[in-house]
Amino acid sequence: MFDSLSLLLAQTQNNPLGDLTFEGWLVLFASLAVMLYAINIFICMLVYFTLADIPARHRTMEPKSVFLLLIPGFNFVWNFYVFQDIPKSYSRAFIARGRTDIGDCGKRVGLAFAIAAACSIIPCIGFLAAPIALILLIVYLVKTWSLKSILNQMLQREQQPAASP
């Protein structure tokens, strides 16, 4: 009994994945691809909601065009448009309401993310650029989500009727 257990342990130490067949590798790869695509859909939904809350007259792009980021390969180019147009839209919405203290609304962070994401497919640079792109994406989403809540508060105050004296 101990001999078979030690033999099994020795085999798994030499090859931790065991004798994984082609079908096993295929299932593993497909599961990983589906998981990564689901994360990409979630990110697109977050970006969509931040853009959809901006009044239509201030948007520089339609919210549904965010989902073009789901097209493999094209997303590296489309990042430059999406992550630059959303800050422009927020900036236009805040300037229309007299708020000029907001800053660039995440435009520089969005540009840095798009550049890092594009560099992540370059061999020998990608292993450095991909984590940087992830960090910049998180910073960008936090920034735009906070701008979304500030704009929603301003819109709610505008819609409330003025109290009569």
N, C-alpha and C positions, 0 to 999 in steps of 0.2 A: 504494500500500500504506500509506504513512504518512498519507495523507489519510483513508482509511477508519478507521485506528486512532485518529487524532485526533478524528474524528467520533464514534466509539464512546466514547472517553474523555469528550468533551464531553457526550454524552447521559447517561452514568452519573453525571457530576458534577452535572448538573441534577436528575436523578431517580435516586438511588442504588438504589432497588428496581427500577428498570427499569419495564417495562410489565407489572406483576403483575396477572394476571386475577383475577376473582372466585374461581375455583377455587384459584388460588394463595394468595390471602388466606385462604380457608377452610382449606386444608391447614396454613398457618402458624398460624392461630388454634387449630385442633384439636390440632396438635402441642404448642403451648404449654399448652393446657388439660390434655392427658394428662400432660405433664411435671409440672405443678403438682399434679395429683391424685396422681401417684406419690409426690411429696415429702410430701404430706399423709398418704398411707397409711404411709409410712416413719415419720413422726412419731407416728402413732397406734400403730404397732407398738412404738416405744420406750416410749411411755406405758403401753401394755398390759403390757409385760414388767416395768416397774417396779411396777405394781399387782399383777400376778399373783404376784410373789415374796413379797408380804405374806401371812402366815397368814390363812386365811379368817375366823377369828373376830375379827380386828382390822380387816378391810376395811369401809369405809362404802359401797362400791359394788362391783358385779361388774366384773371386768376387761373382759368383752366389751362392756359398755356404753360403753367408750371409743370404739368404732367409730361411735357416733352422731355423732361429730365430722365424719364424712365427708358428712353431709347439709348441702348448701349452705344458708346462711341460719340454720338451726337451730344450727349450730356456734357462732355468736356468743353464743347464750344458754347452750349446753351447756358452753362453756369455763368459765363461772363455777362450775359444779358439779364438773366433772372436776378442774380445777386447784386446787380447795379441798378436795375429798374425799381426794385422794391424800395430801397432807400430814397430814390428820386421821388417816388410816389408819396412816401411818408413826409419828405421834406416839403413837397407841394401842399399837402394837407395841413401841415403845421403852419406854414407861412400864410396860408389863406385864413387861418384863425389867429394870426398875429403872434405866433410863437416862433421866435428866431433863436432861442437859446438851446435848441435841441442838438445842434451840431450837424455832423454829416449823416446821421441816422444809420450808421453802420456801413457806409459806402466803402470805406477803405478796408474794413474787415472782409466785406463781401468780395472785393477785388483780390485781396490776399488769399482768400479761400479758393477762388476760381483759379488763380495761378498755381497754388499748391496742389489742387486737384489735377490740373493739367500736367504738372510735373510728376505726379505719382505714377504715371504710366511709363516714364522714362527709366530704362534699366540703370541700376546702380545709384539712382537718385530717389527712386520710388519708395524705398524702405524708410527714407527720412521724410519725404514729402507727404506720404499718406497719413502718418500720425499728426503731422502739423496741420494738414487739411482737416482732419477730424476735430482737432482742438479749435481751429478757426471756425468751423461750421457750428460747433456748440456755442462759441462766443457770439456768432452772428445770430443764431436762433434766440438766444437769451436776450440780446439787444433788441431784435425786431419784436419779440413777444412783449417786452416791456414797453416799447413804443406803441404797440397795439393796445395795451391796457390804458396808457395815457391818452391816446386818441379816443378810445371808447368813453373814457370819463369826460372828455371835452364834448363829445357828441351828445352824451346824456345830459350834460348841463345846458347845452343849446336847446335841447328838446323840451326841457322843463319849462312850464309857463312861469313868467315872472310873478312874484308875489305882489299883490296890490296893497298899498299902504292903508 
